[in-house]
Each structure stands twice: as structure tokens, then as C-alpha cells.
Amino acid sequence: MPQTPEALREHVESFLRSLPFMRELGTLDAPMRHSLGGKRVRPVLCLAAGEAVGGTVAHVLPAAAAVELVHSFSLVHDDLPALDNDTLRRGVPTVWAAYGEATAVLAGDALLAEAFRLVLDYESSAVARQLVEATILMIGGQQQDLEGGHDLAELHRLKTGALFVASVMCGVQAAGLPEARQAPWRAFADELGLLFQVVDDILDSDGYVSEIGEDGARRLADEAGERARERLHAIDADTTVIRTIVDGLVARTS
């Protein structure tokens, strides 16, 4: 029987707590672990997708943790003075505010490298390729954000959606789902990335809210949530746990 999102989150927390970074990173261990906060939406989604197609939590966990490390890398770098210049994240000092800019740059680099080290242990290279692609898209999206003037939907597809696609696809790929059966999962992941970003914009009163108003953003979130449910319904697997995650995201808009 599939595990609940809460149980999957506990698996992620335990794995991250016990994850040994390479000893050569030395004192970077502390700022790297300092960055690993959050709700674990992406790694939980990765585990749920992997379980849905017959994978075990233990086998998919490295992929899920790698997704979270990439997410943390992106936040560490986004918070830097040269980018968003944020001194607080989740109510605590950002890595650069706590440890200095140079250390934050190196800690972010190390998080990314450790993520790839985790997924390169899989027999198939598909998981690593998926994560590399998502990372490149995220970086490209960040550059577009710096330049300004780009289409908001495309910007969000790169900065947010790419890692949500990776969360789902790394899960099913780590579990060994044949490529011929992966298309419905990718279609679902595309909708989920949009849903998450619109919900974030509603909660932060920016992005889509600034562009189409709060009511318009809520309609967009509802539509994305409905399409995500439809995509899940078309998948031949037990997606009950993932449906719970989708419903929870939609509920955050109210």
C-alpha cells in the first residue's frame, strides 16, 4: 500500500540528516545543511511517483534527495546579494547572511555536485540526465529573470516547472518505468509545475496576481489543478497519494 505524504516526508528527512557529504568539503558541511529547510514537496512527489510505478522508497530516495539538493542549491544562489539579496528564508538567516557570500557560492556549488553524485549511482543514466536538464533550464530562467521583459509563463516553466517535472520524472525513472510509458507522467508534471507556481504567486501577491489579478490567478490555479487531476486519471497506476498532494496545493489558494 502506498505511503502517506507525511510518511514519505519522514523518509526524506531521515535520509538528508544521515547523508554524508564528501569530507573534502570540510567546513562547507554546516552551511550546506543550513540550507536544507522547507516542506519537501519535491522529494515527496518524487517518492510518491516512484512508488506509484512499483519502485521502493529505499531505491528512489537518492533521486528524491538529489532533487531537494538541487532545489536548495538554487535558493542559496538566488538569495545572494547579486540576485535577490535576501537575508532571511523560512524565518532564519540565508546562507550568505549567516556564513558570507563566498561561502554561500561554494556551498551552492557543492550542493549541486552532491546531487549529481547521488543520481550517478543509478544503473541507468536517465535520472542524471533529467536532473541536469532541469538544472540548466532553471539557470536559464534565472538569467531571463535578471534581464526582464520575458513571457511570464515561459519564465515560470524554466524557473519552477522544470524542477517539478524532474521531481516526477526522476521518481518514475529511478523506479525503472520504461520510457515508452513515461509520457503521461510528464504531461501531469507539466501541469503540476504551473499549479505550484500560480499558488505561490497567489500567496505572495506577485507574478500571475500582478499580471491577471487575484481572481484570474485563482481561476488559473483551479484550471491547472483540474488538468493535473485529469492527467493523473489517465495514468495506469495507483496515484492516490499524488492526488492528495495535488488537492493540497489547490487548497492553499483558498
N, C-alpha and C positions, 0 to 999 in steps of 0.2 A: 504494500500500500504506500502511495507517495507520502512523503513527509510534509508537514505544515511549513509555511514560510518561516515561522518562528523557530522551528527545529533546524531548518536549513541555515538560518542566520547564526544559530549557536555553533554549528559545524564550521562556518566561515570564521567566526570569532576565535574559536579554539585553534584552527589551522594557522591563522595570522599571528596569534600570540606565540605559537611554538615555531613559527617559520624562521629558520636560521639564515640570516644574510651572510654573505661571504665575509670571513673575518678580516680580509684585507681592507674592507670599508672602514674599519676602525671606529672612530667616534661618530661617523655618519649614522651609525645604528640608531642613536637616540632621536635625531631629527626625522629620520625615515619613519620610525614608529610613531612619533608625534603626529605625523600627517595622516595616520590610518584611523580617522574617525568616520562618522557617517552612519547611515541607515542600512548600508549593504544591499541596496536594491539590485544593483547589477550582478554581484556574485550569487545572490539568492536566485535571481532569474536564471542565471547560468546553470546552477544546480538543478532547479526545477525542470528546465528544458532537457538536461541530460537524463534525469530520472524518467521523464515522460517517454523517452525513446528507449528505455531499458538499461541505461547506464547506472552504475553505482555511485553513491555520493563520494566514496573514497577515491574513485578513479577520476571523477570530474573536478574534485576540489582544487587541484593545482591550476586548472584552467580558470576556475572561478576566482581564485586568489590572484592570478595574473591579471584578470580584468580589473580587479579592485586596485592593484598596484598601478596600473596604467591610469585609472581614474585619479588616484592620489597624486601621481606624477603631474598630471595636467593641472590640478588645483594648486600644487606647490608653485609651479611656474606661473600660473595665472595670477596668483596673489602678489607676485613680485612688484616692486615699485615701477619698473619699466612697463608693466602691463596694467593690472587693475589697482595696484598699490593698496591692497587690503591688509590691515593689521590684525583683524580678527576673523576667525572662521569657526563656526559652531560654538561661539562663546569663549574661545581660547585664542591666544596669540597665534598668528600664522607662523609657518616655519621660518620665514625670513625675519619676522619681527622677534622671534624667540632666539634664533641662532645666527642671524646675519644673512645678508644677501648672497654672498659667495657660497656659504654652506648650503643655503636653500637650493641654489642652482645645482650643486653637486648631489644633494640629496634627491632632487627630482630625477636627475640623470641616473642615479643608482637605482631608484625605484623602477624606472623603465627597463634597465638592464636586467634586474632581478625578475621582472615579469617575463621577459623573453627566456631567461634561464629556466623558469618553471615549465613553460609550454614546449620547450625544445626537448623535453624528456618524453613526450608522446611519440609513439611509433610513427604516426602519420604527421606530416608537416602542415596539415590543413589548419590546425588550431593556431600555430605560429603565424601562418600567412594571414589568417583572418585578423589576428591582433595587430600585426604590422600594418595592414591596410587601414584599420580603424585609427591607429595612431597617426599615420600620415594624413588622413582626412581631418582629424582633429587639429593637427598643427596647421594645415592649410586653412581651416576655418578660423583659427585664431588670427592668422595673418590677414584674412579678409576682414575680420572684425576690427583690426587695427587700422586698416585702410579706409573702412567705412564705405557707405554707398552701395552695398551689395544687397541682393534679394534676401529678405529675412528667412524665408522658407529654406533656401539653399544654405544659408549660414547655419541655421539650426540643424539641418541634415548633417552637416560636417561636424560642428562642434559638439552636438549632443547625440544626434541619431546614430552616428557611426559606432559609438561605443555600445549603444543599446543593441544594435544589430550584432555586434561582436559578442555581447553577453549571451544572446540566444544561440548564435551560430557556433560559438566556441563550446557551448554545452552539448549540443547535438553532435558536433564533430568529435569532441573528446569521447563521447559515448559510442562512437563508431557508426553513426547513421550514414548509410550510403548517399553519395552526392545526388543520385537520381531522386531521392526522397526529401531533399533539403529545401526545395523551392517554396513550399507552403510555410515553412518556418521563417524564411527570410521575408516573405510578404507580411507575416504577422509582426516581425521585429521592426519593419519599417513603420508600421502604424503605431507601435508602442513607443518608439523614439519620439514621434510627433506628439503623442499624448503626453508624455512626460514633460516635454519642453513647454507645451501650452499650459499645463498645470503649474509649472514653475513660474511662468510669466504671470499667471493669474495671482498666485500667492505673492509675487514680488511687485506686481503692478507695473510691469515693463514689457518689452518685447511685443508680443501679439496684442497685449492690452493697449499699448501705446498706438499700435497701428490700426486696430479694428474695434477698440473699445472692450470693456469687460464682458458685456453681453455677447459680443461677437466671439470673443475668446472662449467663453463658456460653451457656446454652440460648437465651436471648432473642436474643443475637448470632447464633448459628447459624441460628435460625429466620429472622431478618431477612435474613441473608446468602443463605439458600436462596430466600426470596421475591424478593430482588433479582435473583438469577440467573434465576428463572422469568420475571420481568418483562422481563429482557434478551432471553431466548429468544423472547419474543413479539414483539419489535421486528424489523421487516423492514429490517435494516441490518447492517453488519459491526461488531459490538460487541466484538470480540476484546480490544481494548486496555482497554475499560471493564471487561470481565470480569476482566482481570488486576488492575485496581485493586480491585475487589470482593474477589477472592481474597486480595489483600494485606491488606486491612482485617480479614477474618475471621481470617487467620493471626496477626494481632497479639494475639489473645486467648489464644494458647497459649504 
